[in-house]
Amino acid sequence: MGLRADISEIRATQEARLTDALRASGLKFGAPVYLRVFKETNELELWVESASGDFSLFRSYEICNYSGALGPKLKEGDRQSPEGFYRVDKRALNPNSAFHLSFNLGFPNAFDRANDRTGSYLMVHGNCVSVGCYAMTDASIEEIYVMVEAALNKGQPFVPVHAFPFRPTEDRMIAAQSSLWFDFWQQLSPAYKIFEDTGRPPAISLAQRRYVVSH
């Protein structure tokens, strides 16, 4: 862990850079954003809502480090990074993080609690070290954090973060059929398909301790 980040300086620098980069893609700084995580390929995607209401991929970042293997987090101390559907609101932002910058994923969510899963302080952060979090490089988390913060400050009530074990394509799901977690992953896969088909994050709810995904 290094020195605390100077968030004012980071905001000023990143806002100018990101505004120009977004404008070149026909997007606006402060527009709603959506994050997708894919463990298997170490990717975090940052999507931004366009004027049409569809989301466009702005940047894909390499996840510097995450903990454990493919599969969900089950209990405090298992050193497993979570999978599932999470929401980041203003309260989750930590500009004074010991890990450069961070935001809390909100684990355990309602699904996790209904299934007796425990854990705390599961973050996306910088500093490239993980004991259950998704760790990014400091340069990456600065961009991601500032984009998430700007969207929330402009009125997005929460930023959805959908954490998948892998891209749940038809072929990849067939290959995963023997996994202990196949039933759980089947609950996640419709969110991937709906977004790929519509360009808009799906609605997520809970019924009988299972995720329910809808348009």
N, C-alpha and C positions, 0 to 999 in steps of 0.2 A: 504494500500500500504506500502511496506517495502523498504529496501535499494535496490539500483540498483544492478543487478546481475553482478558478475565478469565474463564476457563472456570468457575471456582467460582461466580461471580456469575451467569453465564449459566445454568448448571445449575439453581441455586436458583430463579431467576425463571421459566425455561421449564418446569421440572418442575411447578410449582404451576399454571401456566396450562394446560399441556397435559393434566395429570391431570383438571382440571375439564372441558375441552373433550372429551376422550375419554369421560369418564363420561357426558356428555350424549348421546353417540352409542352408548352401550352397550359401550364399549371400555375397555381398561386400558393405562395407561402401563407400558412395559416388555414388552408383548406383542410377538411377532415382527412384523417389518415387511418390506415388499417395495416396491421403487422401479421405476417405469417412466418412461422418457424418450422424448419424441417431438420430434424436431428441427423438423419442418415447422411445428408449431404452438407451439414454444417452451414445452413443458409438462414438468414433472416431477411425477409422481403419487406420493403417499405412501399406501400401503395398510397396514392393520393387521389382524392375525388376530383374529377374534372367538372367543367361547366355543365356537361350533360347529365351528371349524376353517377356516371360509371367511374370506376377506379382504375387508374393507370399505374403500372409499375414504374416507380421513380428510381429506386436503387435496390440492389441486392447486396447484402453484406455477408462476409464470411464470419461465422460464429467462431471466436477465438478458442473457446473452451466451454464444454458443458459436462455435467457429471453423470456417471452411470451408463446404462445401456438403453436400447430401445425399450419402451414401456413406460407406464405412468409412475409418478411418485406415489408411494403408499403410506409412508410414515416418517415422522421426524427422525432425522439422523441417518436415513438410508442412502444419502448422498446421490439421490436420483433427481434429475431435472424433470419438471412436470410436463405432461401432455394434456391437452384439453382446451377449453374455451375460457379465456380470461378477459377482464376489463380493467383498463388503467384510467383512473380519473385524477384530478388535480392533487388529491390527498396522497396519491402514490408516488409523486415526484419527489426526489431527494437531490437537490443541487449541492448539498454538503456531504455527499456520500464519501466514505473512506475509499471507495472503489471508483473514484473520479467523478462519475455521475451515475444515478440509478433511478429506476422506477420499479415499484412492487407490482408483480403480476396479479396479486389478490388470491394466492393459494393459501388455504383451501377455499374454493368457491362452493356454491350450493351443491353441485354434484359431488365434489370431494367430501364434503361434510356428510352428505346422505350415505356415502359409501365408507364412512369411518376412516377417511384418509387424513393424516395429520402432517403438519409442517408449518414453517413460518419463515418470513423474510426471503421469499423466493423472488429474485430480481432479474431484470436485465440491467447489466452494469458494465463498466469499463474494467481496466486493470488486468484483464485476460487470465483471471484465476477463478475457479468455480468449485463450490461444495454443494451444489444443487441448483445453482443459478445458470443463466445464459450469459456468459462473459464475452464482451466484445473488446476490440482494441479501443484505446482512448479516442482516437480519431473517429472511429465509427460511432461510438456512443454519443459523441458531441453532436453529430448530425441527427441521429435518431432522437435523442433527448430534446433537442431544440425544435424539431418538427412536431413531436408529440406535444410538447408544452405549448407551442404556438396554436395548434389545432384546438387544444382544450381552452386556451385563453380566448379563442375566437368563437367559442360556444359549443364545440363538440362535447357532449356530456361525458363520454368515455371513449377511449380508443380500444377497439377489439384487438386482442392478440390471440391468434389461433395457433397452438403448438401441436404439430403433427410429428409422428415418428419418422415419416417418409412421405413422399408424394403418393397418396393413395389412389393411383391409377388402377384400372381393372387388372392388368397384369401383375402389378406389385401386390395387390390384395390377394390374388390367387397364390402368389409365392409365400404369403404370410399366413396361410390357412392353418398351418400346424402350430402357430404360436399360441402360447398361453393367453396372449392379449388380443387375439383375433376378434372376439366379440366386442371388446372395448373399441378397437380400431374401426370396426364396422359402424359404431356410433359417430365416429369422427368424420368418416369419409364423405357423407353427404354434404358437409360444409365445404369441402374442397370442390366437389362437383358443381354445386350451386354457384359458387363464386366463379369458377372457370366458365360456366355457361352464361352467367348474367353480368359479371363484372361488379357485383354488389355483395357486400358481406351478408350472409344469411342471419335470420333471427335464431337465437338459441334459447331453449327453455328446458325444463326438467319435468319428467313424469315417471313415476315408479322407479326412481333412482337411476334413470337413464337419460342421456342427452336426447333432446328432440330438436331437429334442425328443420327450418322452414324458410320459404322465400320472404 
